[in-house]
Amino acid sequence: MIEILQEFNIKGFQNQLVHWFEEHKRDLPWRKTKDPYRIWVSEVMLQQTRVDTVIPYYNNFIQKFPTLEDLAFAEEQQVLKAWEGLGYYSRVRNLQAAVREVAEEYGGVVPDTREEISQLKGVGPYTAGAVLSIAYNKPEHAVDGNVMRVISRILLIEDDIGKAKTRTIFERALSHMISEKKPSEFNQGLMELGALVCTPKSPGCLLCPVRDYCRAYHAGKEKSLPIKEKKAKVKIKDMVAIVIRNEKEEVLIQRRPDTGLLAKLWQFPNVEAPKETAMQQKCLREFLTDDFDIIVEIGEAVQKVEHVFSHLVWHITVYEGTLLQNQKMNGDNTRWVDANSIESYPFPVSHQKIIEKQMRR
């Protein structure tokens, strides 16, 4: 670590970064508070999600759950509905479990030490450091992908940032580099720099407030860093979904399992199937008979939906169907709902698209 920081002007870098942040920081809602709960919510939302996307979700979420206790003891389905569309739903399930623990075990006060806050569900090293530095002004590192990109260029670190041991290098380096007097501004400055200037492609070096300290810039390597191995090939799944209507013009929905992808969200009945129309309809009939014990007249395909996850792509062909026998099916995991009541259920984005086209026409 001493070797990496040798002859690096830490003090000058700190002062320049903090000054730039204080002068140029964006006006974001979570920057108007020092409430550790609200800062925690914002950091969880910002994981793998763009700032512009997060802002309306954050405002709506805080309006619905203004205090830690409000979120801790809210109905899970209400929480999932407020998160609907943000994706990575395990984030909010973990967040609710963690704030409930804070409410019950810590008297509603978010822990202010890395050791304690890191024991909460879903709180990793980055979230811990972000909350501690921003809310409590503690000199704790907060290393995520954006910060690693910035520091890999500043210090000319050519190790693969996808490896755990490399993250440790960045954490140790930032432990030495962080401002003791203004850790909140320092960490947020790094995040802001990565978002606005030191971007993944075509970094704006001529506008960079810490360009004089950037080793990669002076070596002409700013565009080749950070080093990261290519991701594994994304898997594609062909799916069929069906919007089944009964005599009341209600549609059948089901809740996904309690664990796994999109856990506990609601969806239209769907199953994996080949691309050919005849095979898709055959798969649907068998699926509906085996899993729901109902007979449905299946109409034509009415919609195509594509949804991209980080590791998976769904290609969904949507069919319309009419129930041929009366079936109540109102239970914990299946419901007949009308166009108004369906709005109260949390759906993944792919099935929100189906609702938009098939239920609001």
C-alpha positions as CSV (number, residue, x, y, z in Angstrom):
1,M,0.0,0.0,0.0
2,I,2.9,2.3,0.8
3,E,4.3,1.6,-2.7
4,I,1.0,2.5,-4.4
5,L,0.7,5.8,-2.6
6,Q,4.4,6.7,-2.8
7,E,4.9,10.2,-4.0
8,F,1.1,10.7,-4.3
9,N,-0.1,14.1,-3.0
10,I,-2.9,12.9,-0.8
11,K,-3.6,16.2,0.8
12,G,-3.7,18.1,-2.5
13,F,-6.0,15.4,-4.0
14,Q,-8.4,15.6,-1.0
15,N,-8.6,19.4,-1.0
16,Q,-9.2,19.6,-4.8
17,L,-11.8,16.9,-4.9
18,V,-13.8,18.2,-1.9
19,H,-13.7,21.8,-3.1
20,W,-15.0,20.7,-6.6
21,F,-17.8,18.6,-5.0
22,E,-18.9,21.5,-2.8
23,E,-19.0,23.8,-5.8
24,H,-20.5,21.5,-8.4
25,K,-22.6,18.8,-6.6
26,R,-26.0,18.0,-8.0
27,D,-29.2,18.9,-6.2
28,L,-30.4,15.5,-5.2
29,P,-33.1,14.8,-2.6
30,W,-31.0,12.5,-0.4
31,R,-28.4,15.2,-0.1
32,K,-30.8,17.4,1.8
33,T,-30.7,15.1,4.9
34,K,-28.4,13.6,7.3
35,D,-30.9,11.0,8.4
36,P,-29.0,7.7,8.2
37,Y,-32.2,5.8,7.4
38,R,-33.0,8.0,4.3
39,I,-29.4,7.9,3.2
40,W,-29.4,4.2,3.6
41,V,-32.6,3.9,1.4
42,S,-31.0,6.1,-1.3
43,E,-27.8,4.0,-1.4
44,V,-29.7,0.8,-1.7
45,M,-31.8,2.2,-4.5
46,L,-28.7,3.5,-6.3
47,Q,-27.1,0.1,-6.6
48,Q,-27.0,-0.8,-10.3
49,T,-29.6,1.9,-11.0
50,R,-29.3,5.4,-12.6
51,V,-29.7,8.5,-10.5
52,D,-32.4,9.9,-12.8
53,T,-34.4,6.7,-12.4
54,V,-34.0,6.6,-8.6
55,I,-35.2,10.2,-7.8
56,P,-39.0,9.7,-8.3
57,Y,-38.8,6.3,-6.6
58,Y,-36.9,7.7,-3.6
59,N,-39.4,10.6,-3.2
60,N,-42.4,8.2,-3.4
61,F,-40.8,5.7,-1.1
62,I,-39.9,8.2,1.6
63,Q,-43.4,9.7,1.3
64,K,-44.9,6.3,2.0
65,F,-42.3,5.2,4.6
66,P,-40.9,8.5,6.1
67,T,-39.3,6.9,9.1
68,L,-37.3,3.7,9.7
69,E,-40.2,2.3,11.8
70,D,-42.7,3.0,9.0
71,L,-40.7,0.7,6.7
72,A,-39.8,-1.8,9.4
73,F,-43.5,-2.7,10.2
74,A,-45.1,-2.1,6.8
75,E,-46.8,-4.9,4.9
76,E,-44.3,-6.6,2.6
77,Q,-46.6,-6.3,-0.4
78,Q,-46.9,-2.6,0.1
79,V,-43.1,-2.3,0.2
80,L,-42.7,-4.4,-3.0
81,K,-45.4,-2.2,-4.7
82,A,-43.5,1.0,-3.8
83,W,-40.4,-0.7,-5.3
84,E,-42.2,-1.9,-8.4
85,G,-40.1,-1.2,-11.5
86,L,-36.8,-0.7,-9.8
87,G,-35.8,-4.3,-10.1
88,Y,-33.4,-6.4,-8.0
89,Y,-36.2,-6.9,-5.5
90,S,-34.0,-8.7,-3.0
91,R,-32.5,-5.3,-2.2
92,V,-35.8,-4.0,-0.7
93,R,-36.6,-7.3,1.1
94,N,-33.2,-7.2,2.7
95,L,-33.6,-3.5,3.5
96,Q,-36.9,-4.1,5.3
97,A,-35.5,-7.0,7.2
98,A,-32.5,-4.9,8.3
99,V,-34.4,-1.8,9.4
100,R,-36.8,-4.1,11.3
101,E,-33.7,-5.4,13.2
102,V,-32.6,-1.8,13.8
103,A,-36.0,-1.0,15.2
104,E,-36.1,-4.0,17.5
105,E,-32.5,-4.4,18.5
106,Y,-31.1,-0.8,18.3
107,G,-34.0,1.3,19.4
108,G,-34.6,2.6,15.9
109,V,-31.1,4.1,15.7
110,V,-28.9,3.0,12.7
111,P,-25.6,1.7,14.1
112,D,-22.7,4.1,13.6
113,T,-19.8,1.6,13.5
114,R,-18.8,-0.5,10.6
115,E,-18.8,-3.7,12.7
116,E,-22.4,-3.3,13.8
117,I,-23.9,-1.9,10.6
118,S,-22.2,-4.6,8.5
119,Q,-24.0,-7.3,10.5
120,L,-27.4,-6.1,9.2
121,K,-28.9,-8.1,6.3
122,G,-27.9,-6.9,2.9
123,V,-25.4,-4.3,4.1
124,G,-22.1,-4.8,2.4
125,P,-18.9,-2.9,2.7
126,Y,-19.9,-0.2,0.3
127,T,-23.3,0.6,1.8
128,A,-21.8,0.5,5.3
129,G,-19.1,3.0,4.3
130,A,-21.6,5.3,2.5
131,V,-24.0,5.5,5.4
132,L,-21.2,6.0,8.0
133,S,-19.4,8.7,6.0
134,I,-22.4,10.6,4.7
135,A,-24.8,10.4,7.7
136,Y,-22.3,10.2,10.6
137,N,-19.3,12.0,8.9
138,K,-17.0,9.1,9.8
139,P,-13.8,8.5,7.7
140,E,-14.9,5.1,6.3
141,H,-14.2,4.0,2.7
142,A,-17.1,3.3,0.3
143,V,-15.9,1.3,-2.6
144,D,-18.2,0.4,-5.5
145,G,-17.7,0.0,-9.2
146,N,-17.7,3.7,-10.0
147,V,-15.2,4.5,-7.2
148,M,-12.9,1.7,-8.4
149,R,-13.0,3.1,-11.9
150,V,-12.0,6.5,-10.6
151,I,-9.2,5.3,-8.3
152,S,-7.9,2.8,-10.8
153,R,-7.2,5.8,-13.1
154,I,-6.0,8.1,-10.4
155,L,-3.5,5.6,-9.0
156,L,-2.9,3.6,-12.2
157,I,-4.1,0.3,-10.7
158,E,-4.1,-2.3,-13.5
159,D,-5.5,-5.3,-11.5
160,D,-8.8,-6.8,-12.5
161,I,-11.5,-5.0,-10.5
162,G,-13.8,-8.0,-10.8
163,K,-11.7,-9.9,-8.3
164,A,-12.3,-9.7,-4.6
165,K,-8.6,-9.3,-3.8
166,T,-8.5,-6.2,-6.0
167,R,-11.4,-4.6,-4.1
168,T,-9.3,-5.0,-1.0
169,I,-6.5,-3.0,-2.6
170,F,-8.9,-0.1,-3.3
171,E,-10.4,-0.3,0.2
172,R,-6.9,-0.1,1.8
173,A,-5.8,2.7,-0.5
174,L,-8.9,4.8,0.2
175,S,-8.5,4.2,4.0
176,H,-5.3,6.2,3.6
177,M,-6.7,8.7,1.1
178,I,-10.0,9.7,2.7
179,S,-10.3,13.1,4.2
180,E,-10.5,12.9,8.0
181,K,-12.2,16.3,8.2
182,K,-14.7,15.9,5.4
183,P,-15.2,12.2,4.7
184,S,-18.8,12.8,3.5
185,E,-17.8,15.3,0.9
186,F,-14.7,13.2,-0.1
187,N,-16.7,10.0,-0.7
188,Q,-19.6,11.8,-2.4
189,G,-17.0,13.7,-4.5
190,L,-15.6,10.4,-5.8
191,M,-19.1,9.2,-6.6
192,E,-19.9,12.5,-8.3
193,L,-16.7,12.5,-10.3
194,G,-17.4,9.0,-11.5
195,A,-20.9,9.9,-12.6
196,L,-20.2,13.2,-14.3
197,V,-16.5,13.3,-15.4
198,C,-14.6,10.1,-15.0
199,T,-17.1,8.1,-16.9
200,P,-16.7,4.5,-18.2
201,K,-16.2,5.6,-21.9
202,S,-14.6,8.9,-23.1
203,P,-13.7,10.3,-19.7
204,G,-13.8,14.1,-19.6
205,C,-10.2,14.6,-18.6
206,L,-10.0,18.2,-19.7
207,L,-12.8,19.0,-17.2
208,C,-11.5,16.9,-14.4
209,P,-10.7,18.8,-11.2
210,V,-8.1,16.2,-10.1
211,R,-6.4,15.7,-13.5
212,D,-3.1,16.9,-12.1
213,Y,-3.1,14.0,-9.7
214,C,-4.2,11.3,-12.2
215,R,-1.5,8.9,-13.1
216,A,-3.5,7.2,-15.9
217,Y,-4.0,10.5,-17.6
218,H,-0.3,11.4,-17.6
219,A,0.5,7.9,-18.8
220,G,-2.1,8.0,-21.6
221,K,-4.0,5.0,-20.1
222,E,-7.2,6.6,-18.9
223,K,-9.3,4.9,-21.6
224,S,-7.9,1.4,-20.9
225,L,-8.8,1.4,-17.2
226,P,-10.3,-0.1,-15.2
227,I,-9.3,-3.7,-16.2
228,K,-12.3,-6.1,-16.0
229,E,-12.8,-9.5,-17.6
230,K,-15.8,-9.8,-19.9
231,K,-19.0,-11.1,-18.4
232,A,-20.3,-14.6,-19.2
233,K,-22.7,-14.8,-22.1
234,V,-26.3,-13.8,-21.3
235,K,-28.9,-16.7,-21.4
236,I,-32.0,-16.2,-23.4
237,K,-35.4,-17.8,-22.4
238,D,-38.4,-18.1,-24.7
239,M,-41.6,-17.8,-22.6
240,V,-45.3,-17.7,-23.1
241,A,-47.7,-15.8,-20.8
242,I,-51.5,-15.8,-20.9
243,V,-54.1,-13.2,-19.9
244,I,-57.1,-15.4,-18.9
245,R,-60.5,-13.7,-18.5
246,N,-63.5,-15.1,-16.7
247,E,-67.2,-14.2,-17.1
248,K,-66.7,-11.1,-14.9
249,E,-63.9,-9.9,-17.1
250,E,-61.5,-10.5,-14.2
251,V,-58.0,-11.9,-15.0
252,L,-56.0,-14.6,-13.3
253,I,-52.8,-13.7,-11.6
254,Q,-50.4,-15.7,-9.5
255,R,-47.7,-14.9,-7.0
256,R,-44.1,-16.1,-7.6
257,P,-42.3,-18.3,-5.1
258,D,-41.0,-16.9,-1.8
259,T,-37.4,-17.3,-3.0
260,G,-35.5,-16.9,-6.2
261,L,-35.8,-14.5,-9.1
262,L,-38.5,-11.8,-8.5
263,A,-39.6,-13.6,-5.4
264,K,-43.2,-12.8,-4.1
265,L,-44.1,-10.6,-7.0
266,W,-47.3,-11.2,-8.9
267,Q,-47.5,-12.2,-12.6
268,F,-49.8,-13.6,-15.3
269,P,-49.5,-17.4,-15.7
270,N,-46.5,-18.2,-17.8
271,V,-44.2,-21.0,-18.7
272,E,-41.1,-21.6,-20.8
273,A,-41.9,-22.8,-24.3
274,P,-40.5,-23.1,-27.9
275,K,-41.0,-20.3,-30.4
276,E,-43.5,-22.2,-32.7
277,T,-47.2,-21.1,-32.1
278,A,-48.6,-24.6,-32.0
279,M,-46.0,-25.7,-29.5
280,Q,-46.6,-22.6,-27.4
281,Q,-50.3,-23.2,-27.2
282,K,-49.8,-26.9,-26.4
283,C,-47.4,-26.0,-23.6
284,L,-49.9,-23.5,-22.2
285,R,-52.8,-26.0,-22.2
286,E,-50.7,-28.6,-20.4
287,F,-49.4,-26.0,-17.9
288,L,-52.8,-24.6,-17.1
289,T,-54.3,-28.1,-16.7
290,D,-51.5,-29.3,-14.5
291,D,-50.8,-26.3,-12.3
292,F,-54.3,-24.6,-12.2
293,D,-56.7,-27.4,-13.0
294,I,-58.6,-25.2,-15.4
295,I,-59.6,-25.5,-19.1
296,V,-59.0,-22.4,-21.2
297,E,-59.8,-21.4,-24.7
298,I,-56.5,-20.0,-26.0
299,G,-56.7,-17.2,-28.6
300,E,-54.1,-15.5,-30.7
301,A,-50.8,-14.1,-29.6
302,V,-51.5,-10.4,-28.8
303,Q,-48.1,-9.0,-27.6
304,K,-44.4,-9.6,-27.5
305,V,-42.4,-8.5,-24.4
306,E,-38.6,-8.5,-23.9
307,H,-37.1,-8.1,-20.5
308,V,-33.4,-7.9,-19.8
309,F,-31.8,-9.0,-16.5
310,S,-28.1,-8.7,-15.8
311,H,-27.7,-12.5,-16.6
312,L,-30.8,-13.4,-18.5
313,V,-33.2,-12.2,-21.2
314,W,-36.9,-13.1,-21.3
315,H,-38.6,-13.2,-24.7
316,I,-42.3,-13.4,-23.7
317,T,-45.1,-14.1,-26.2
318,V,-48.5,-13.1,-24.6
319,Y,-51.7,-14.9,-25.5
320,E,-55.3,-14.1,-24.6
321,G,-57.5,-16.8,-23.1
322,T,-61.1,-17.3,-21.9
323,L,-62.0,-19.5,-19.0
324,L,-64.3,-22.4,-20.0
325,Q,-65.3,-23.5,-16.6
326,N,-66.0,-21.6,-13.4
327,Q,-63.1,-21.5,-11.0
328,K,-62.8,-19.2,-8.0
329,M,-59.1,-19.6,-7.2
330,N,-58.9,-16.9,-4.7
331,G,-56.1,-17.9,-2.3
332,D,-52.7,-16.9,-1.1
333,N,-51.0,-17.4,-4.4
334,T,-53.7,-17.1,-7.1
335,R,-56.3,-14.4,-7.5
336,W,-59.0,-13.3,-10.0
337,V,-58.7,-9.5,-10.1
338,D,-60.3,-6.7,-12.1
339,A,-58.7,-3.8,-13.9
340,N,-58.9,-1.6,-10.8
341,S,-57.7,-4.0,-8.1
342,I,-54.8,-5.2,-10.1
343,E,-53.1,-1.8,-9.5
344,S,-52.6,-2.8,-5.8
345,Y,-50.4,-5.8,-6.6
346,P,-46.6,-5.5,-7.3
347,F,-45.6,-6.9,-10.7
348,P,-42.2,-7.2,-12.4
349,V,-41.6,-4.7,-15.2
350,S,-42.2,-7.4,-17.9
351,H,-45.7,-8.1,-16.6
352,Q,-46.4,-4.3,-16.0
353,K,-46.0,-4.0,-19.8
354,I,-48.7,-6.7,-20.3
355,I,-51.0,-4.8,-17.9
356,E,-50.4,-1.6,-19.7
357,K,-51.4,-3.0,-23.1
358,Q,-54.0,-5.7,-22.1
359,M,-55.8,-4.1,-19.1
360,R,-55.8,-0.4,-19.9
361,R,-57.0,-0.4,-23.5
